[in-house]
Amino acid sequence: MPGTSPIVELVNVSKQYDAPDGGPATVVLKDVTVRIAAGESLAIVGPSGSGKSTLLNIIGTLDRPTSGQVVLGSRNLDGLGDEDLASIRRHEIGFVFQLHHLLPQCTALENVLVPVLADGQAVSAESEERARQLLSRVGLQERLAYRPGQLSGGERQRVAVARALINRPKLLLADEPTGSLDRASSENLGRLLVDLNREEGVTLVVVTHAASIASLMGRALELRDGRLVDAT
C-alpha cells in the first residue's frame, strides 16, 4: 500500500509565461497544491493545452514555477541550481514521454543503459543485469539486440519504461505515454506501468487524456482552468 508520507508536495504553485510583446501574460497554473504519497499511482487528466505537461515538468524539475514551492522528499527545491536539479533527475526521477526518444543506433539493451552513463561511470555487471531483467519484465527478453527501427511502437515504449527505471528512481513520471499507441498497446502499457508501480515501489504520476488509462490509477485529479481538482 502507498505510504502516507508525501514524496512530492506542491504548495500554491503558479506558472505563467510572459508575452514577448509586453502583452498580458499567459497563466497556465493557479495556486496548485497537492501531496503525492510515496508509492501511490496518480493520473492527472485534462484537455490538451490545460497545463498537464507543464505541471509534470515542474514536478520533475524540468521547469520552475513562477511562484510557490516544490518539495521532493524533505527537500524544498527552491534555490537549487541547475546542476543539483540535474542530479536529482538522474538519480531519483524516471521519465517516460509520448515519444520514446530512443537512440536509433543503439540496441534495446544499450538504450536502457544510457542513464547509467550520465554520471560518466562505466556500466557495471550489476547495471547490465538489471537492464536485462527490466527488459525481460516488460516482455522484451527476445529483443535485447534489436534497434528501435526493428521494434513496434508499443515495444519502443516498453524499452523507454525500462530505461526510466534503470537507476531505481523514487518517482516515475509519464507524459501521455500511450498517446502514440493503438488501443490494445495503450491498455497493455497502462497495466504494465501500474504493475511496475507496485513491484518496484516507485511513485507513479501519469499525465493522460485517456479515461481508460486514468481509471487504472489509484487516484485521478483534473486540471481545470489552471487549478487541480478531483476528477469526476
C-alpha positions as CSV (number, residue, x, y, z in Angstrom):
1,M,0.0,0.0,0.0
2,P,1.2,3.6,-0.7
3,G,2.8,5.3,2.3
4,T,1.2,8.3,3.9
5,S,4.3,10.5,3.8
6,P,4.4,12.6,0.6
7,I,7.3,12.1,-1.8
8,V,6.2,15.2,-3.6
9,E,4.4,18.3,-2.3
10,L,3.4,21.3,-4.3
11,V,2.3,24.4,-2.3
12,N,0.5,27.2,-4.1
13,V,2.4,26.6,-7.3
14,S,1.6,29.0,-10.2
15,K,3.1,29.3,-13.6
16,Q,2.8,32.0,-16.2
17,Y,4.6,32.8,-19.4
18,D,5.2,36.5,-20.3
19,A,4.2,37.7,-23.7
20,P,7.2,38.6,-25.9
21,D,5.5,41.9,-27.0
22,G,4.8,43.0,-23.4
23,G,1.1,42.0,-23.6
24,P,-0.8,40.1,-20.9
25,A,1.0,37.0,-19.5
26,T,-0.4,33.5,-20.2
27,V,-1.4,31.9,-16.9
28,V,-1.1,28.2,-17.0
29,L,-1.2,27.1,-13.4
30,K,-3.0,28.9,-10.5
31,D,-2.1,28.1,-6.9
32,V,-1.8,24.4,-7.3
33,T,-1.4,22.5,-4.1
34,V,-1.1,18.7,-4.0
35,R,0.5,16.0,-1.9
36,I,1.6,12.8,-3.7
37,A,2.2,9.9,-1.3
38,A,5.2,7.6,-1.7
39,G,4.2,4.5,-3.7
40,E,0.9,5.8,-5.0
41,S,-0.3,5.9,-8.6
42,L,-1.8,9.2,-9.7
43,A,-3.4,10.3,-13.0
44,I,-3.6,14.0,-14.0
45,V,-6.2,14.5,-16.6
46,G,-7.5,17.4,-18.7
47,P,-7.8,18.5,-22.2
48,S,-4.9,19.4,-24.5
49,G,-3.5,22.7,-23.5
50,S,-4.7,22.6,-20.0
51,G,-1.2,22.7,-18.5
52,K,-0.8,19.0,-17.6
53,S,2.7,18.7,-19.2
54,T,3.7,22.0,-17.5
55,L,2.7,20.6,-14.2
56,L,4.5,17.4,-14.7
57,N,7.7,19.2,-15.8
58,I,7.6,21.2,-12.6
59,I,7.2,18.1,-10.5
60,G,10.1,16.6,-12.5
61,T,12.4,19.7,-12.1
62,L,12.5,20.2,-15.8
63,D,10.7,23.6,-15.3
64,R,10.5,26.0,-12.4
65,P,7.3,27.6,-11.1
66,T,6.7,31.3,-11.3
67,S,5.7,31.2,-7.6
68,G,5.0,28.6,-4.9
69,Q,7.1,25.7,-3.5
70,V,8.0,22.3,-4.8
71,V,9.2,19.8,-2.1
72,L,10.7,16.4,-3.1
73,G,11.0,14.1,-0.2
74,S,12.2,16.5,2.6
75,R,13.9,19.0,0.3
76,N,12.5,22.3,-0.8
77,L,13.7,22.7,-4.4
78,D,13.6,26.5,-4.3
79,G,17.1,27.9,-4.8
80,L,18.7,24.7,-6.1
81,G,21.0,25.3,-9.1
82,D,20.7,23.6,-12.4
83,E,23.4,21.0,-11.6
84,D,21.7,20.0,-8.4
85,L,18.4,19.6,-10.1
86,A,20.0,17.6,-12.9
87,S,21.5,15.3,-10.3
88,I,18.1,14.8,-8.8
89,R,16.6,13.9,-12.2
90,R,19.3,11.4,-12.9
91,H,19.1,9.6,-9.6
92,E,15.6,10.0,-8.3
93,I,13.2,10.6,-11.2
94,G,12.4,8.5,-14.2
95,F,10.7,9.9,-17.3
96,V,8.5,8.4,-20.0
97,F,7.3,10.7,-22.8
98,Q,4.8,10.3,-25.5
99,L,7.7,9.8,-28.0
100,H,10.1,7.2,-26.8
101,H,13.3,9.3,-27.5
102,L,15.4,6.1,-28.0
103,L,18.7,6.4,-29.7
104,P,18.2,4.8,-33.1
105,Q,21.8,3.5,-33.4
106,C,21.7,1.7,-30.1
107,T,20.1,-1.7,-29.2
108,A,17.3,-2.0,-26.7
109,L,19.8,-3.1,-24.0
110,E,22.1,-0.2,-24.8
111,N,19.2,2.3,-24.7
112,V,18.1,1.1,-21.3
113,L,21.7,1.6,-20.0
114,V,22.0,5.2,-21.3
115,P,21.1,6.8,-17.9
116,V,23.8,4.8,-16.2
117,L,26.4,6.5,-18.4
118,A,25.1,10.0,-17.5
119,D,27.5,10.2,-14.5
120,G,30.5,9.2,-16.6
121,Q,30.6,5.8,-15.0
122,A,31.3,2.6,-16.8
123,V,28.4,0.1,-17.0
124,S,28.8,-2.4,-14.2
125,A,27.8,-6.0,-14.4
126,E,25.1,-5.3,-11.9
127,S,23.6,-2.5,-14.0
128,E,23.7,-4.6,-17.1
129,E,21.9,-7.4,-15.3
130,R,19.2,-5.1,-14.0
131,A,18.7,-3.8,-17.6
132,R,18.3,-7.4,-18.8
133,Q,15.9,-8.1,-16.0
134,L,13.8,-5.0,-16.7
135,L,13.6,-5.8,-20.4
136,S,12.5,-9.3,-19.6
137,R,9.9,-7.9,-17.2
138,V,8.4,-5.8,-19.9
139,G,8.3,-8.7,-22.3
140,L,11.3,-7.9,-24.4
141,Q,13.8,-10.6,-23.4
142,E,14.0,-11.7,-27.0
143,R,14.6,-8.2,-28.3
144,L,17.8,-7.2,-26.4
145,A,19.8,-6.7,-29.5
146,Y,17.1,-5.1,-31.6
147,R,17.4,-1.4,-32.5
148,P,14.3,0.9,-32.3
149,G,13.6,0.7,-36.0
150,Q,13.1,-3.1,-35.6
151,L,10.6,-2.7,-32.8
152,S,6.9,-1.9,-32.8
153,G,5.6,1.4,-31.2
154,G,4.5,-0.5,-28.1
155,E,7.8,-2.3,-27.8
156,R,9.7,1.0,-28.1
157,Q,7.6,2.5,-25.3
158,R,8.4,-0.6,-23.2
159,V,12.1,0.0,-23.7
160,A,11.6,3.6,-22.6
161,V,9.8,2.4,-19.4
162,A,12.7,0.0,-18.7
163,R,15.2,2.9,-19.3
164,A,13.2,5.1,-16.9
165,L,13.6,2.5,-14.1
166,I,17.2,1.5,-14.6
167,N,18.5,3.8,-11.8
168,R,15.8,2.7,-9.3
169,P,14.1,6.1,-9.2
170,K,11.7,7.0,-6.4
171,L,9.4,8.8,-8.8
172,L,8.2,7.8,-12.3
173,L,6.6,10.5,-14.4
174,A,4.8,9.6,-17.6
175,D,3.6,12.3,-20.0
176,E,0.9,10.9,-22.4
177,P,2.9,7.6,-22.6
178,T,0.2,5.9,-24.7
179,G,-0.7,8.9,-26.9
180,S,1.0,7.5,-30.0
181,L,-0.1,3.9,-29.5
182,D,-3.1,1.9,-30.7
183,R,-5.8,1.0,-28.2
184,A,-4.5,-2.5,-27.3
185,S,-0.9,-1.3,-26.9
186,S,-2.1,1.6,-24.8
187,E,-4.0,-0.6,-22.4
188,N,-1.1,-3.1,-22.1
189,L,1.3,-0.3,-21.4
190,G,-1.1,1.3,-18.8
191,R,-1.4,-2.0,-16.9
192,L,2.4,-2.5,-17.1
193,L,3.0,0.9,-15.5
194,V,0.6,0.1,-12.7
195,D,2.2,-3.4,-12.1
196,L,5.7,-1.8,-12.0
197,N,4.4,0.9,-9.6
198,R,3.7,-2.0,-7.2
199,E,6.6,-4.2,-7.9
200,E,9.3,-1.5,-7.9
201,G,7.7,0.5,-5.1
202,V,8.0,3.6,-7.3
203,T,5.6,6.5,-7.1
204,L,3.8,6.9,-10.5
205,V,2.3,10.1,-11.9
206,V,0.7,9.8,-15.4
207,V,-0.5,12.7,-17.4
208,T,-3.2,11.4,-19.8
209,H,-6.3,12.4,-21.7
210,A,-7.3,8.7,-21.9
211,A,-10.0,7.8,-19.4
212,S,-9.1,4.1,-19.7
213,I,-5.5,4.8,-18.5
214,A,-6.6,7.2,-15.7
215,S,-9.0,4.5,-14.4
216,L,-6.1,2.2,-13.7
217,M,-4.5,4.6,-11.3
218,G,-5.2,4.8,-7.6
219,R,-6.3,8.4,-7.8
220,A,-7.2,10.9,-10.5
221,L,-7.0,14.7,-10.5
222,E,-8.1,17.1,-13.2
223,L,-6.5,20.3,-14.3
224,R,-9.4,22.7,-14.8
225,D,-8.8,26.4,-15.5
226,G,-5.3,26.1,-14.2
227,R,-6.4,24.6,-10.9
228,L,-6.1,20.9,-9.8
229,V,-9.4,19.4,-8.6
230,D,-10.7,15.9,-8.0
231,A,-11.6,14.2,-11.3
232,T,-15.3,13.5,-11.6
